Amino acid sequence: MIKLVKAKLSDISAMQALVLSEVKEGVILNRSEDEVATNIRSYVLAKEDEKLVGYTALHIHSKRLAEIRSLIVDEKYRGQKIGQKMVEFALEEARELGVEEDVLVLTYLPAFFEKLGFKEINKEVIPEHKIWADCIKCIHFPVCNEIALVYKLS
Ligand SMILES: CC(C)(COP(=O)(O)OP(=O)(O)OC[C@H]1O[C@@H](n2cnc3c(N)ncnc32)[C@H](O)[C@@H]1OP(=O)(O)O)[C@@H](O)C(=O)NCCC(=O)NCCS
């Protein structure tokens, strides 16, 4: 049985191990242990008993904008709606926190997010410039094919 739980600092090693292959492929941005620790409250984990099988983060940029980051499900556990449930959890968290307008995602998998109600937008219209501060850390910088989508909360 899969359950969704908030992350603890003791989960970080397993989180880093789970995401390693996607980081190497350049699908998910590398985050240092310290960066994950600093943002530990952002993360929701999917666990089967005590085994980590997936996670994502809801990162708050401003009163109006949050972002879904680092969405990953263990390859052996894909296709069981775990990814969907984690994104829905993050969207609910954004509502509860009172994020006023949008939840953004930058992804190579627009179809996955469109099924959950996200709509594609032109990357140039993303308002918060601090998002791009992350891009220089990416192995694909500056030629990036990621698609930007937003989920409208209001
Ligand atoms: C993307 C990912 C998290 C999906 O997790 P998952 O638990 O297998 O997905 P779900 O079972 O919740 O799928 C929900 C729906 O999305 C669809 N979907 C899943 N993966 C998809 C993909 N790669 N492309 C298009 N649609 C996809 C499913 O078919 C399902 O549709 P349905 O409701 O019509 O049946 C997982 O494939 C993964 O970890 N990929 C590698 C990392 C990655 O690309 N992360 C995204 C970075 S933003």
The ligand as an ORCA input file, in Angstrom:
! r2SCAN-3c Opt
* xyz 0 1
  C       6.551     11.369    -14.878
  C       6.404     10.319    -13.801
  C       6.605     10.979    -12.451
  C       4.988      9.737    -13.899
  O       4.752      8.937    -12.762
  P       3.695      7.726    -12.779
  O       3.365      7.420    -11.351
  O       4.191      6.631    -13.622
  O       2.441      8.405    -13.508
  P       0.896      8.122    -13.221
  O       0.689      6.647    -13.114
  O       0.448      8.952    -12.071
  O       0.238      8.671    -14.557
  C      -0.903      9.510    -14.549
  C      -1.365      9.701    -16.001
  O      -0.294     10.283    -16.766
  C       0.059      9.423    -17.857
  N       1.517      9.393    -17.992
  C       2.423      8.810    -17.165
  N       3.678      8.988    -17.632
  C       3.543      9.666    -18.789
  C       4.470     10.120    -19.753
  N       5.779      9.877    -19.639
  N       3.994     10.800    -20.827
  C       2.671     11.040    -20.973
  N       1.726     10.626    -20.089
  C       2.174      9.943    -19.015
  C      -0.446      8.043    -17.441
  O      -0.708      7.256    -18.581
  C      -1.700      8.386    -16.679
  O      -2.752      8.669    -17.614
  P      -4.249      8.063    -17.443
  O      -4.827      8.805    -16.274
  O      -4.891      8.391    -18.728
  O      -4.069      6.600    -17.168
  C       7.426      9.170    -13.981
  O       7.288      8.635    -15.276
  C       8.869      9.577    -13.780
  O       9.377      9.565    -12.660
  N       9.572      9.953    -14.893
  C      10.976     10.334    -14.825
  C      11.178     11.688    -14.204
  C      10.424     12.776    -14.944
  O      10.386     12.852    -16.151
  N       9.819     13.663    -14.147
  C       9.077     14.808    -14.630
  C       9.923     15.977    -14.393
  S       8.902     17.443    -14.357
*
